[in-house]
Amino acid sequence: MPKATFYTHVAQPAVFACRLIARAIRDGGQILVWSDSAVAVQQLDVDLWQQIPESFIPHEVWLPTDPMPSETPVLLAFGNALPNIPQDCTVLNLSADFWSQAPAIPNRILEIVGNSLEDLAEARDRFRAYRQSGFEIEHFSREGKD
């Protein structure tokens, strides 16, 4: 059964994304960080390069029209349509896209949700879609923790 994990009320989503990516690669496997814009991907790329050298996170920007690299632990990508990825690839969804409607549904999806009413409303819609698609749901509130 696929699993979707929501981290809500995140005060600094970009900072939290870097920490979550670092934690996820320690668990092994490949991570696709999916965004809704090239600008957001470029900023995350810069943020990941600015981590302290001891905690460098190997990553690259991937264009979904190209073959998916298999050796890089973290791929940063965006696009107009969800790509077809291996089921064992974890997705960190930084967009409003519904991964429950992807061509191949990943086994694990991570969702970072900010504090705005718009962010929370969009996350509720994705939460419902994942639940209706049979996902196991986890929720962690970060309110007051960042």
N, CA, C and O atoms as CSV, one atom per row, in Angstrom:
chain,resi,resn,atom,element,x,y,z
A,1,MET,N,N,0.843,-1.174,0.000
A,1,MET,CA,C,0.000,0.000,0.000
A,1,MET,C,C,0.892,1.243,0.000
A,1,MET,O,O,1.781,1.362,0.842
A,2,PRO,N,N,0.664,2.165,-0.931
A,2,PRO,CA,C,1.458,3.390,-0.943
A,2,PRO,C,C,1.167,4.243,0.297
A,2,PRO,O,O,0.106,4.141,0.913
A,3,LYS,N,N,2.150,5.090,0.640
A,3,LYS,CA,C,2.021,5.923,1.834
A,3,LYS,C,C,2.293,7.383,1.472
A,3,LYS,O,O,3.237,7.688,0.743
A,4,ALA,N,N,1.449,8.282,1.996
A,4,ALA,CA,C,1.653,9.721,1.850
A,4,ALA,C,C,1.843,10.305,3.239
A,4,ALA,O,O,1.023,10.089,4.131
A,5,THR,N,N,2.933,11.049,3.417
A,5,THR,CA,C,3.241,11.679,4.694
A,5,THR,C,C,3.170,13.181,4.529
A,5,THR,O,O,3.863,13.759,3.691
A,6,PHE,N,N,2.329,13.810,5.334
A,6,PHE,CA,C,2.145,15.257,5.299
A,6,PHE,C,C,2.835,15.894,6.496
A,6,PHE,O,O,2.659,15.462,7.635
A,7,TYR,N,N,3.623,16.925,6.219
A,7,TYR,CA,C,4.238,17.761,7.245
A,7,TYR,C,C,3.581,19.130,7.095
A,7,TYR,O,O,3.868,19.856,6.143
A,8,THR,N,N,2.701,19.485,8.030
A,8,THR,CA,C,1.932,20.716,7.897
A,8,THR,C,C,2.442,21.803,8.826
A,8,THR,O,O,3.183,21.545,9.774
A,9,HIS,N,N,2.024,23.026,8.525
A,9,HIS,CA,C,2.390,24.217,9.307
A,9,HIS,C,C,3.906,24.388,9.363
A,9,HIS,O,O,4.468,24.717,10.408
A,10,VAL,N,N,4.552,24.163,8.234
A,10,VAL,CA,C,6.000,24.317,8.146
A,10,VAL,C,C,6.293,25.797,7.914
A,10,VAL,O,O,5.883,26.372,6.905
A,11,ALA,N,N,7.005,26.405,8.859
A,11,ALA,CA,C,7.275,27.843,8.801
A,11,ALA,C,C,8.258,28.207,7.690
A,11,ALA,O,O,8.107,29.249,7.052
A,12,GLN,N,N,9.259,27.364,7.454
A,12,GLN,CA,C,10.273,27.623,6.427
A,12,GLN,C,C,10.366,26.395,5.513
A,12,GLN,O,O,11.252,25.559,5.689
A,13,PRO,N,N,9.460,26.284,4.544
A,13,PRO,CA,C,9.427,25.089,3.696
A,13,PRO,C,C,10.742,24.758,2.994
A,13,PRO,O,O,11.088,23.582,2.885
A,14,ALA,N,N,11.484,25.756,2.514
A,14,ALA,CA,C,12.742,25.476,1.799
A,14,ALA,C,C,13.778,24.864,2.735
A,14,ALA,O,O,14.461,23.910,2.364
A,15,VAL,N,N,13.898,25.397,3.925
A,15,VAL,CA,C,14.845,24.870,4.906
A,15,VAL,C,C,14.433,23.461,5.321
A,15,VAL,O,O,15.263,22.557,5.418
A,16,PHE,N,N,13.140,23.295,5.562
A,16,PHE,CA,C,12.647,21.979,5.969
A,16,PHE,C,C,12.830,20.957,4.852
A,16,PHE,O,O,13.125,19.793,5.123
A,17,ALA,N,N,12.656,21.381,3.592
A,17,ALA,CA,C,12.841,20.467,2.460
A,17,ALA,C,C,14.258,19.908,2.443
A,17,ALA,O,O,14.445,18.712,2.221
A,18,CYS,N,N,15.249,20.748,2.670
A,18,CYS,CA,C,16.646,20.275,2.691
A,18,CYS,C,C,16.855,19.263,3.812
A,18,CYS,O,O,17.515,18.243,3.614
A,19,ARG,N,N,16.299,19.541,4.983
A,19,ARG,CA,C,16.439,18.595,6.098
A,19,ARG,C,C,15.714,17.284,5.813
A,19,ARG,O,O,16.223,16.208,6.129
A,20,LEU,N,N,14.538,17.372,5.220
A,20,LEU,CA,C,13.768,16.167,4.919
A,20,LEU,C,C,14.459,15.326,3.843
A,20,LEU,O,O,14.458,14.098,3.923
A,21,ILE,N,N,15.040,15.972,2.849
A,21,ILE,CA,C,15.782,15.253,1.810
A,21,ILE,C,C,16.966,14.525,2.437
A,21,ILE,O,O,17.207,13.356,2.137
A,22,ALA,N,N,17.704,15.212,3.305
A,22,ALA,CA,C,18.863,14.588,3.968
A,22,ALA,C,C,18.433,13.368,4.766
A,22,ALA,O,O,19.111,12.341,4.742
A,23,ARG,N,N,17.322,13.470,5.466
A,23,ARG,CA,C,16.835,12.334,6.250
A,23,ARG,C,C,16.375,11.196,5.340
A,23,ARG,O,O,16.622,10.026,5.630
A,24,ALA,N,N,15.716,11.537,4.254
A,24,ALA,CA,C,15.184,10.513,3.346
A,24,ALA,C,C,16.299,9.734,2.655
A,24,ALA,O,O,16.157,8.529,2.448
A,25,ILE,N,N,17.413,10.393,2.289
A,25,ILE,CA,C,18.479,9.640,1.613
A,25,ILE,C,C,19.201,8.711,2.579
A,25,ILE,O,O,19.787,7.716,2.153
A,26,ARG,N,N,19.169,9.018,3.866
A,26,ARG,CA,C,19.755,8.085,4.840
A,26,ARG,C,C,18.977,6.770,4.870
A,26,ARG,O,O,19.530,5.722,5.204
A,27,ASP,N,N,17.690,6.831,4.518
A,27,ASP,CA,C,16.865,5.623,4.471
A,27,ASP,C,C,17.133,4.807,3.213
A,27,ASP,O,O,16.658,3.678,3.091
A,28,GLY,N,N,17.884,5.368,2.284
A,28,GLY,CA,C,18.217,4.662,1.047
A,28,GLY,C,C,17.199,4.903,-0.044
A,28,GLY,O,O,16.120,5.446,0.196
A,29,GLY,N,N,17.552,4.497,-1.228
A,29,GLY,CA,C,16.661,4.666,-2.366
A,29,GLY,C,C,16.812,6.039,-3.005
A,29,GLY,O,O,17.558,6.892,-2.523
A,30,GLN,N,N,16.099,6.228,-4.083
A,30,GLN,CA,C,16.162,7.467,-4.837
A,30,GLN,C,C,14.984,8.357,-4.480
A,30,GLN,O,O,13.893,7.874,-4.176
A,31,ILE,N,N,15.220,9.668,-4.520
A,31,ILE,CA,C,14.192,10.645,-4.191
A,31,ILE,C,C,14.028,11.597,-5.364
A,31,ILE,O,O,15.000,12.157,-5.871
A,32,LEU,N,N,12.795,11.767,-5.780
A,32,LEU,CA,C,12.459,12.770,-6.780
A,32,LEU,C,C,11.799,13.928,-6.056
A,32,LEU,O,O,10.766,13.757,-5.409
A,33,VAL,N,N,12.395,15.105,-6.167
A,33,VAL,CA,C,11.789,16.308,-5.609
A,33,VAL,C,C,11.063,16.984,-6.763
A,33,VAL,O,O,11.688,17.485,-7.698
A,34,TRP,N,N,9.739,16.991,-6.685
A,34,TRP,CA,C,8.909,17.498,-7.770
A,34,TRP,C,C,8.368,18.871,-7.396
A,34,TRP,O,O,7.738,19.040,-6.353
A,35,SER,N,N,8.622,19.846,-8.258
A,35,SER,CA,C,8.187,21.212,-8.005
A,35,SER,C,C,7.276,21.680,-9.124
A,35,SER,O,O,7.089,20.994,-10.130
A,36,ASP,N,N,6.716,22.860,-8.927
A,36,ASP,CA,C,5.825,23.394,-9.947
A,36,ASP,C,C,6.493,24.452,-10.821
A,36,ASP,O,O,5.846,25.044,-11.685
A,37,SER,N,N,7.801,24.693,-10.596
A,37,SER,CA,C,8.446,25.704,-11.435
A,37,SER,C,C,9.949,25.496,-11.529
A,37,SER,O,O,10.575,24.923,-10.637
A,38,ALA,N,N,10.506,25.974,-12.624
A,38,ALA,CA,C,11.956,25.919,-12.830
A,38,ALA,C,C,12.663,26.790,-11.801
A,38,ALA,O,O,13.742,26.432,-11.329
A,39,VAL,N,N,12.074,27.923,-11.448
A,39,VAL,CA,C,12.689,28.829,-10.472
A,39,VAL,C,C,12.820,28.136,-9.117
A,39,VAL,O,O,13.860,28.237,-8.466
A,40,ALA,N,N,11.779,27.439,-8.693
A,40,ALA,CA,C,11.829,26.729,-7.406
A,40,ALA,C,C,12.881,25.628,-7.429
A,40,ALA,O,O,13.582,25.425,-6.437
A,41,VAL,N,N,13.001,24.917,-8.540
A,41,VAL,CA,C,14.025,23.864,-8.667
A,41,VAL,C,C,15.417,24.479,-8.610
A,41,VAL,O,O,16.301,23.948,-7.939
A,42,GLN,N,N,15.619,25.592,-9.308
A,42,GLN,CA,C,16.930,26.255,-9.286
A,42,GLN,C,C,17.279,26.728,-7.876
A,42,GLN,O,O,18.430,26.612,-7.455
A,43,GLN,N,N,16.297,27.260,-7.141
A,43,GLN,CA,C,16.565,27.723,-5.783
A,43,GLN,C,C,16.891,26.551,-4.864
A,43,GLN,O,O,17.794,26.652,-4.032
A,44,LEU,N,N,16.169,25.442,-5.002
A,44,LEU,CA,C,16.456,24.265,-4.183
A,44,LEU,C,C,17.836,23.709,-4.512
A,44,LEU,O,O,18.550,23.258,-3.616
A,45,ASP,N,N,18.215,23.735,-5.774
A,45,ASP,CA,C,19.551,23.303,-6.175
A,45,ASP,C,C,20.608,24.143,-5.449
A,45,ASP,O,O,21.571,23.594,-4.913
A,46,VAL,N,N,20.438,25.452,-5.429
A,46,VAL,CA,C,21.362,26.345,-4.725
A,46,VAL,C,C,21.353,26.032,-3.223
A,46,VAL,O,O,22.412,25.941,-2.602
A,47,ASP,N,N,20.161,25.869,-2.645
A,47,ASP,CA,C,20.057,25.572,-1.213
A,47,ASP,C,C,20.791,24.285,-0.852
A,47,ASP,O,O,21.468,24.228,0.175
A,48,LEU,N,N,20.665,23.257,-1.680
A,48,LEU,CA,C,21.336,21.993,-1.390
A,48,LEU,C,C,22.851,22.121,-1.499
A,48,LEU,O,O,23.580,21.471,-0.749
A,49,TRP,N,N,23.334,22.951,-2.424
A,49,TRP,CA,C,24.780,23.164,-2.554
A,49,TRP,C,C,25.328,23.960,-1.370
A,49,TRP,O,O,26.521,23.881,-1.077
A,50,GLN,N,N,24.482,24.717,-0.693
A,50,GLN,CA,C,24.945,25.550,0.413
A,50,GLN,C,C,24.939,24.825,1.756
A,50,GLN,O,O,25.241,25.436,2.781
A,51,GLN,N,N,24.607,23.550,1.771
A,51,GLN,CA,C,24.682,22.777,3.004
A,51,GLN,C,C,26.145,22.633,3.406
A,51,GLN,O,O,27.030,22.745,2.557
A,52,ILE,N,N,26.410,22.389,4.671
A,52,ILE,CA,C,27.791,22.215,5.102
A,52,ILE,C,C,28.399,21.015,4.382
A,52,ILE,O,O,27.699,20.038,4.118
A,53,PRO,N,N,29.700,21.074,4.056
A,53,PRO,CA,C,30.326,20.017,3.256
A,53,PRO,C,C,30.129,18.609,3.825
A,53,PRO,O,O,29.990,17.652,3.062
A,54,GLU,N,N,30.114,18.473,5.138
A,54,GLU,CA,C,29.964,17.153,5.750
A,54,GLU,C,C,28.579,16.547,5.495
A,54,GLU,O,O,28.393,15.336,5.615
A,55,SER,N,N,27.622,17.392,5.147
A,55,SER,CA,C,26.275,16.874,4.909
A,55,SER,C,C,25.833,17.111,3.467
A,55,SER,O,O,24.643,17.272,3.193
A,56,PHE,N,N,26.804,17.132,2.540
A,56,PHE,CA,C,26.475,17.340,1.134
A,56,PHE,C,C,25.473,16.298,0.656
A,56,PHE,O,O,25.595,15.115,0.973
A,57,ILE,N,N,24.497,16.739,-0.097
A,57,ILE,CA,C,23.466,15.856,-0.642
A,57,ILE,C,C,23.678,15.758,-2.157
A,57,ILE,O,O,23.418,16.719,-2.882
A,58,PRO,N,N,24.151,14.594,-2.640
A,58,PRO,CA,C,24.337,14.434,-4.090
A,58,PRO,C,C,22.998,14.561,-4.814
A,58,PRO,O,O,22.045,13.850,-4.495
A,59,HIS,N,N,22.932,15.448,-5.768
A,59,HIS,CA,C,21.683,15.694,-6.475
A,59,HIS,C,C,21.971,16.243,-7.865
A,59,HIS,O,O,23.089,16.661,-8.168
A,60,GLU,N,N,20.942,16.233,-8.697
A,60,GLU,CA,C,21.035,16.866,-10.007
A,60,GLU,C,C,19.648,17.260,-10.466
A,60,GLU,O,O,18.642,16.691,-10.042
A,61,VAL,N,N,19.621,18.243,-11.338
A,61,VAL,CA,C,18.364,18.659,-11.948
A,61,VAL,C,C,18.093,17.700,-13.104
A,61,VAL,O,O,18.951,17.474,-13.957
A,62,TRP,N,N,16.897,17.150,-13.113
A,62,TRP,CA,C,16.510,16.183,-14.139
A,62,TRP,C,C,15.370,16.756,-14.966
A,62,TRP,O,O,14.391,17.264,-14.419
A,63,LEU,N,N,15.501,16.674,-16.277
A,63,LEU,CA,C,14.416,17.047,-17.178
A,63,LEU,C,C,13.631,15.780,-17.494
A,63,LEU,O,O,14.194,14.850,-18.071
A,64,PRO,N,N,12.355,15.712,-17.139
A,64,PRO,CA,C,11.580,14.485,-17.339
A,64,PRO,C,C,11.497,13.991,-18.781
A,64,PRO,O,O,11.077,12.860,-19.023
A,65,THR,N,N,11.893,14.825,-19.739
A,65,THR,CA,C,11.927,14.366,-21.135
A,65,THR,C,C,13.168,13.523,-21.410
A,65,THR,O,O,13.243,12.849,-22.437
A,66,ASP,N,N,14.156,13.556,-20.488
A,66,ASP,CA,C,15.378,12.765,-20.608
A,66,ASP,C,C,15.216,11.458,-19.829
A,66,ASP,O,O,14.349,11.362,-18.959
A,67,PRO,N,N,16.041,10.453,-20.132
A,67,PRO,CA,C,16.000,9.230,-19.319
A,67,PRO,C,C,16.314,9.563,-17.849
A,67,PRO,O,O,17.131,10.438,-17.560
A,68,MET,N,N,15.665,8.866,-16.953
A,68,MET,CA,C,15.839,9.123,-15.525
A,68,MET,C,C,17.173,8.542,-15.053
A,68,MET,O,O,17.400,7.340,-15.190
A,69,PRO,N,N,18.061,9.380,-14.499
A,69,PRO,CA,C,19.331,8.859,-13.979
A,69,PRO,C,C,19.072,7.896,-12.826
A,69,PRO,O,O,18.201,8.143,-11.993
A,70,SER,N,N,19.812,6.821,-12.777
A,70,SER,CA,C,19.589,5.836,-11.716
A,70,SER,C,C,20.639,5.909,-10.615
A,70,SER,O,O,20.441,5.342,-9.540
A,71,GLU,N,N,21.740,6.588,-10.858
A,71,GLU,CA,C,22.837,6.616,-9.888
A,71,GLU,C,C,22.776,7.793,-8.919
A,71,GLU,O,O,23.423,7.750,-7.872
A,72,THR,N,N,22.029,8.830,-9.231
A,72,THR,CA,C,21.966,10.021,-8.392
A,72,THR,C,C,20.871,9.847,-7.342
A,72,THR,O,O,19.725,9.566,-7.693
A,73,PRO,N,N,21.206,10.011,-6.055
A,73,PRO,CA,C,20.209,9.781,-5.005
A,73,PRO,C,C,19.033,10.755,-5.029
A,73,PRO,O,O,17.907,10.368,-4.717
A,74,VAL,N,N,19.283,12.023,-5.399
A,74,VAL,CA,C,18.222,13.031,-5.364
A,74,VAL,C,C,18.128,13.711,-6.729
A,74,VAL,O,O,19.107,14.238,-7.256
A,75,LEU,N,N,16.927,13.680,-7.274
A,75,LEU,CA,C,16.657,14.344,-8.546
A,75,LEU,C,C,15.682,15.486,-8.303
A,75,LEU,O,O,14.679,15.318,-7.608
A,76,LEU,N,N,15.975,16.636,-8.870
A,76,LEU,CA,C,15.105,17.798,-8.783
A,76,LEU,C,C,14.459,17.987,-10.141
A,76,LEU,O,O,15.152,18.018,-11.157
A,77,ALA,N,N,13.125,18.115,-10.173
A,77,ALA,CA,C,12.450,18.204,-11.468
A,77,ALA,C,C,11.155,18.988,-11.357
A,77,ALA,O,O,10.624,19.206,-10.268
A,78,PHE,N,N,10.662,19.404,-12.517
A,78,PHE,CA,C,9.367,20.068,-12.630
A,78,PHE,C,C,8.830,19.761,-14.018
A,78,PHE,O,O,9.557,19.270,-14.881
A,79,GLY,N,N,7.573,20.048,-14.223
A,79,GLY,CA,C,7.002,19.837,-15.544
A,79,GLY,C,C,5.510,20.061,-15.551
A,79,GLY,O,O,4.897,20.337,-14.520
A,80,ASN,N,N,4.932,19.937,-16.741
A,80,ASN,CA,C,3.490,20.109,-16.904
A,80,ASN,C,C,2.721,18.824,-16.674
A,80,ASN,O,O,1.508,18.849,-16.467
A,81,ALA,N,N,3.422,17.700,-16.710
A,81,ALA,CA,C,2.780,16.396,-16.503
A,81,ALA,C,C,3.667,15.556,-15.600
A,81,ALA,O,O,4.893,15.599,-15.700
A,82,LEU,N,N,3.041,14.798,-14.725
A,82,LEU,CA,C,3.798,13.940,-13.819
A,82,LEU,C,C,4.536,12.878,-14.617
A,82,LEU,O,O,3.956,12.254,-15.505
A,83,PRO,N,N,5.815,12.666,-14.307
A,83,PRO,CA,C,6.598,11.688,-15.069
A,83,PRO,C,C,6.311,10.262,-14.611
A,83,PRO,O,O,5.794,10.027,-13.519
A,84,ASN,N,N,6.657,9.334,-15.467
A,84,ASN,CA,C,6.568,7.923,-15.139
A,84,ASN,C,C,7.871,7.536,-14.445
A,84,ASN,O,O,8.932,7.533,-15.069
A,85,ILE,N,N,7.791,7.212,-13.163
A,85,ILE,CA,C,8.986,6.896,-12.384
A,85,ILE,C,C,8.836,5.514,-11.759
A,85,ILE,O,O,7.723,4.997,-11.662
A,86,PRO,N,N,9.943,4.914,-11.335
A,86,PRO,CA,C,9.840,3.620,-10.654
A,86,PRO,C,C,9.039,3.751,-9.356
A,86,PRO,O,O,9.112,4.774,-8.675
A,87,GLN,N,N,8.282,2.718,-9.022
A,87,GLN,CA,C,7.449,2.760,-7.814
A,87,GLN,C,C,8.267,2.903,-6.541
A,87,GLN,O,O,7.769,3.449,-5.556
A,88,ASP,N,N,9.500,2.432,-6.532
A,88,ASP,CA,C,10.303,2.498,-5.311
A,88,ASP,C,C,11.005,3.845,-5.133
A,88,ASP,O,O,11.752,4.025,-4.171
A,89,CYS,N,N,10.778,4.782,-6.035
A,89,CYS,CA,C,11.329,6.128,-5.920
A,89,CYS,C,C,10.414,6.944,-5.003
A,89,CYS,O,O,9.211,7.036,-5.246
A,90,THR,N,N,10.981,7.531,-3.958
A,90,THR,CA,C,10.212,8.389,-3.057
A,90,THR,C,C,10.047,9.752,-3.715
A,90,THR,O,O,10.989,10.277,-4.308
A,91,VAL,N,N,8.852,10.323,-3.612
A,91,VAL,CA,C,8.589,11.642,-4.186
A,91,VAL,C,C,8.388,12.647,-3.058
A,91,VAL,O,O,7.553,12.446,-2.176
A,92,LEU,N,N,9.153,13.722,-3.094
A,92,LEU,CA,C,8.901,14.880,-2.237
A,92,LEU,C,C,8.160,15.868,-3.121
A,92,LEU,O,O,8.751,16.483,-4.008
A,93,ASN,N,N,6.876,16.017,-2.880
A,93,ASN,CA,C,6.019,16.836,-3.728
A,93,ASN,C,C,5.969,18.264,-3.205
A,93,ASN,O,O,5.391,18.529,-2.151
A,94,LEU,N,N,6.576,19.178,-3.948
A,94,LEU,CA,C,6.550,20.595,-3.590
A,94,LEU,C,C,5.622,21.369,-4.522
A,94,LEU,O,O,5.755,22.582,-4.684
A,95,SER,N,N,4.690,20.656,-5.126
A,95,SER,CA,C,3.752,21.269,-6.066
A,95,SER,C,C,2.325,20.998,-5.599
A,95,SER,O,O,2.101,20.348,-4.578
A,96,ALA,N,N,1.377,21.504,-6.362
A,96,ALA,CA,C,-0.031,21.232,-6.073
A,96,ALA,C,C,-0.515,19.986,-6.816
A,96,ALA,O,O,-1.709,19.690,-6.811
A,97,ASP,N,N,0.402,19.254,-7.452
A,97,ASP,CA,C,0.036,18.074,-8.236
A,97,ASP,C,C,-0.402,16.914,-7.350
A,97,ASP,O,O,0.026,16.789,-6.202
A,98,PHE,N,N,-1.253,16.080,-7.903
A,98,PHE,CA,C,-1.789,14.904,-7.222
A,98,PHE,C,C,-1.026,13.673,-7.714
A,98,PHE,O,O,-1.295,13.177,-8.808
A,99,TRP,N,N,-0.084,13.178,-6.919
A,99,TRP,CA,C,0.693,12.010,-7.317
A,99,TRP,C,C,-0.141,10.739,-7.293
A,99,TRP,O,O,0.311,9.704,-7.783
A,100,SER,N,N,-1.335,10.789,-6.741
A,100,SER,CA,C,-2.229,9.632,-6.804
A,100,SER,C,C,-2.742,9.443,-8.233
A,100,SER,O,O,-3.350,8.417,-8.540
A,101,GLN,N,N,-2.504,10.413,-9.101
A,101,GLN,CA,C,-2.927,10.340,-10.497
A,101,GLN,C,C,-1.736,10.190,-11.447
A,101,GLN,O,O,-1.880,10.376,-12.656
A,102,ALA,N,N,-0.574,9.857,-10.910
A,102,ALA,CA,C,0.626,9.702,-11.732
A,102,ALA,C,C,0.531,8.465,-12.616
A,102,ALA,O,O,-0.217,7.539,-12.303
A,103,PRO,N,N,1.287,8.439,-13.727
A,103,PRO,CA,C,1.283,7.257,-14.596
A,103,PRO,C,C,1.687,5.981,-13.834
A,103,PRO,O,O,1.117,4.913,-14.056
A,104,ALA,N,N,2.665,6.105,-12.945
A,104,ALA,CA,C,3.055,5.003,-12.056
A,104,ALA,C,C,3.067,5.603,-10.649
A,104,ALA,O,O,3.846,6.513,-10.364
A,105,ILE,N,N,2.223,5.102,-9.795
A,105,ILE,CA,C,2.082,5.678,-8.458
A,105,ILE,C,C,3.236,5.221,-7.574
A,105,ILE,O,O,3.443,4.022,-7.389
A,106,PRO,N,N,3.995,6.184,-7.024
A,106,PRO,CA,C,5.118,5.810,-6.159
A,106,PRO,C,C,4.631,5.224,-4.836
A,106,PRO,O,O,3.523,5.515,-4.385
A,107,ASN,N,N,5.467,4.403,-4.227
A,107,ASN,CA,C,5.117,3.790,-2.940
A,107,ASN,C,C,5.134,4.792,-1.796
A,107,ASN,O,O,4.463,4.587,-0.784
A,108,ARG,N,N,5.902,5.884,-1.944
A,108,ARG,CA,C,6.049,6.844,-0.844
A,108,ARG,C,C,6.039,8.260,-1.391
A,108,ARG,O,O,6.772,8.588,-2.324
A,109,ILE,N,N,5.186,9.104,-0.789
A,109,ILE,CA,C,5.096,10.512,-1.155
A,109,ILE,C,C,5.223,11.339,0.115
A,109,ILE,O,O,4.582,11.050,1.126
A,110,LEU,N,N,6.051,12.364,0.052
A,110,LEU,CA,C,6.222,13.300,1.158
A,110,LEU,C,C,5.661,14.645,0.720
A,110,LEU,O,O,5.944,15.110,-0.384
A,111,GLU,N,N,4.877,15.261,1.572
A,111,GLU,CA,C,4.250,16.549,1.264
A,111,GLU,C,C,4.625,17.558,2.333
A,111,GLU,O,O,4.422,17.300,3.520
A,112,ILE,N,N,5.169,18.703,1.938
A,112,ILE,CA,C,5.469,19.796,2.851
A,112,ILE,C,C,4.425,20.875,2.632
A,112,ILE,O,O,4.212,21.333,1.509
A,113,VAL,N,N,3.778,21.274,3.714
A,113,VAL,CA,C,2.674,22.228,3.636
A,113,VAL,C,C,2.996,23.426,4.525
A,113,VAL,O,O,3.280,23.267,5.712
A,114,GLY,N,N,2.950,24.610,3.951
A,114,GLY,CA,C,3.220,25.828,4.711
A,114,GLY,C,C,2.069,26.210,5.625
A,114,GLY,O,O,1.193,25.396,5.914
A,115,ASN,N,N,2.081,27.446,6.073
A,115,ASN,CA,C,1.080,27.940,7.019
A,115,ASN,C,C,-0.086,28.671,6.375
A,115,ASN,O,O,-1.096,28.912,7.036
A,116,SER,N,N,0.028,29.026,5.113
A,116,SER,CA,C,-1.019,29.845,4.503
A,116,SER,C,C,-2.310,29.044,4.322
A,116,SER,O,O,-2.290,27.818,4.205
A,117,LEU,N,N,-3.412,29.758,4.303
A,117,LEU,CA,C,-4.710,29.101,4.103
A,117,LEU,C,C,-4.770,28.404,2.751
A,117,LEU,O,O,-5.370,27.337,2.623
A,118,GLU,N,N,-4.146,29.010,1.741
A,118,GLU,CA,C,-4.116,28.402,0.406
A,118,GLU,C,C,-3.333,27.090,0.423
A,118,GLU,O,O,-3.786,26.088,-0.130
A,119,ASP,N,N,-2.154,27.097,1.060
A,119,ASP,CA,C,-1.349,25.869,1.162
A,119,ASP,C,C,-2.120,24.770,1.873
A,119,ASP,O,O,-2.128,23.621,1.431
A,120,LEU,N,N,-2.766,25.124,2.971
A,120,LEU,CA,C,-3.512,24.138,3.754
A,120,LEU,C,C,-4.711,23.600,2.976
A,120,LEU,O,O,-4.999,22.406,3.044
A,121,ALA,N,N,-5.418,24.465,2.235
A,121,ALA,CA,C,-6.567,24.017,1.443
A,121,ALA,C,C,-6.136,23.062,0.334
A,121,ALA,O,O,-6.781,22.040,0.101
A,122,GLU,N,N,-5.028,23.403,-0.358
A,122,GLU,CA,C,-4.525,22.522,-1.421
A,122,GLU,C,C,-4.096,21.182,-0.833
A,122,GLU,O,O,-4.334,20.136,-1.436
A,123,ALA,N,N,-3.464,21.206,0.338
A,123,ALA,CA,C,-3.018,19.963,0.982
A,123,ALA,C,C,-4.209,19.100,1.381
A,123,ALA,O,O,-4.152,17.876,1.266
A,124,ARG,N,N,-5.286,19.724,1.848
A,124,ARG,CA,C,-6.483,18.940,2.193
A,124,ARG,C,C,-7.026,18.209,0.974
A,124,ARG,O,O,-7.460,17.061,1.073
A,125,ASP,N,N,-7.002,18.879,-0.180
A,125,ASP,CA,C,-7.475,18.240,-1.417
A,125,ASP,C,C,-6.599,17.041,-1.776
A,125,ASP,O,O,-7.112,15.986,-2.149
A,126,ARG,N,N,-5.281,17.200,-1.663
A,126,ARG,CA,C,-4.377,16.080,-1.966
A,126,ARG,C,C,-4.556,14.957,-0.935
A,126,ARG,O,O,-4.548,13.778,-1.287
A,127,PHE,N,N,-4.717,15.330,0.321
A,127,PHE,CA,C,-4.948,14.349,1.395
A,127,PHE,C,C,-6.155,13.477,1.051
A,127,PHE,O,O,-6.085,12.250,1.121
A,128,ARG,N,N,-7.269,14.124,0.677
A,128,ARG,CA,C,-8.485,13.377,0.307
A,128,ARG,C,C,-8.244,12.478,-0.898
A,128,ARG,O,O,-8.677,11.326,-0.915
A,129,ALA,N,N,-7.552,13.007,-1.908
A,129,ALA,CA,C,-7.288,12.226,-3.122
A,129,ALA,C,C,-6.433,10.999,-2.805
A,129,ALA,O,O,-6.700,9.910,-3.312
A,130,TYR,N,N,-5.408,11.171,-1.971
A,130,TYR,CA,C,-4.566,10.036,-1.597
A,130,TYR,C,C,-5.379,9.008,-0.825
A,130,TYR,O,O,-5.290,7.811,-1.098
A,131,ARG,N,N,-6.161,9.464,0.127
A,131,ARG,CA,C,-6.969,8.535,0.932
A,131,ARG,C,C,-7.943,7.770,0.033
A,131,ARG,O,O,-8.091,6.557,0.178
A,132,GLN,N,N,-8.608,8.468,-0.895
A,132,GLN,CA,C,-9.563,7.816,-1.797
A,132,GLN,C,C,-8.873,6.835,-2.741
A,132,GLN,O,O,-9.504,5.906,-3.246
A,133,SER,N,N,-7.581,7.039,-2.977
A,133,SER,CA,C,-6.818,6.136,-3.843
A,133,SER,C,C,-6.191,4.975,-3.081
A,133,SER,O,O,-5.462,4.169,-3.659
A,134,GLY,N,N,-6.477,4.889,-1.776
A,134,GLY,CA,C,-6.007,3.754,-0.989
A,134,GLY,C,C,-4.660,3.941,-0.325
A,134,GLY,O,O,-4.069,2.968,0.143
A,135,PHE,N,N,-4.158,5.162,-0.271
A,135,PHE,CA,C,-2.885,5.428,0.389
A,135,PHE,C,C,-3.036,5.331,1.908
A,135,PHE,O,O,-4.076,5.676,2.467
A,136,GLU,N,N,-1.985,4.858,2.553
A,136,GLU,CA,C,-1.869,5.008,3.998
A,136,GLU,C,C,-1.420,6.451,4.221
A,136,GLU,O,O,-0.528,6.934,3.524
A,137,ILE,N,N,-2.023,7.137,5.179
A,137,ILE,CA,C,-1.730,8.545,5.412
A,137,ILE,C,C,-1.060,8.732,6.769
A,137,ILE,O,O,-1.491,8.167,7.775
A,138,GLU,N,N,0.009,9.541,6.778
A,138,GLU,CA,C,0.647,9.978,8.018
A,138,GLU,C,C,0.592,11.501,8.039
A,138,GLU,O,O,0.648,12.148,6.994
A,139,HIS,N,N,0.482,12.069,9.247
A,139,HIS,CA,C,0.462,13.520,9.372
A,139,HIS,C,C,1.299,13.944,10.569
A,139,HIS,O,O,1.158,13.408,11.668
A,140,PHE,N,N,2.174,14.919,10.333
A,140,PHE,CA,C,2.991,15.494,11.397
A,140,PHE,C,C,2.848,17.001,11.335
A,140,PHE,O,O,3.181,17.618,10.324
A,141,SER,N,N,2.357,17.592,12.404
A,141,SER,CA,C,2.252,19.042,12.473
A,141,SER,C,C,3.585,19.614,12.949
A,141,SER,O,O,4.139,19.170,13.955
A,142,ARG,N,N,4.087,20.599,12.219
A,142,ARG,CA,C,5.344,21.266,12.575
A,142,ARG,C,C,5.060,22.613,13.240
A,142,ARG,O,O,5.974,23.417,13.424
A,143,GLU,N,N,3.822,22.859,13.595
A,143,GLU,CA,C,3.448,24.142,14.181
A,143,GLU,C,C,4.279,24.404,15.436
A,143,GLU,O,O,4.285,23.612,16.379
A,144,GLY,N,N,4.986,25.549,15.418
A,144,GLY,CA,C,5.812,25.936,16.559
A,144,GLY,C,C,7.128,25.198,16.684
A,144,GLY,O,O,7.817,25.353,17.692
A,145,LYS,N,N,7.508,24.388,15.679
A,145,LYS,CA,C,8.720,23.578,15.781
A,145,LYS,C,C,9.875,24.071,14.925
A,145,LYS,O,O,10.993,23.576,15.073
A,146,ASP,N,N,9.645,25.026,14.039
A,146,ASP,CA,C,10.741,25.482,13.169
A,146,ASP,C,C,11.430,26.678,13.760
A,146,ASP,O,O,12.376,27.200,13.169
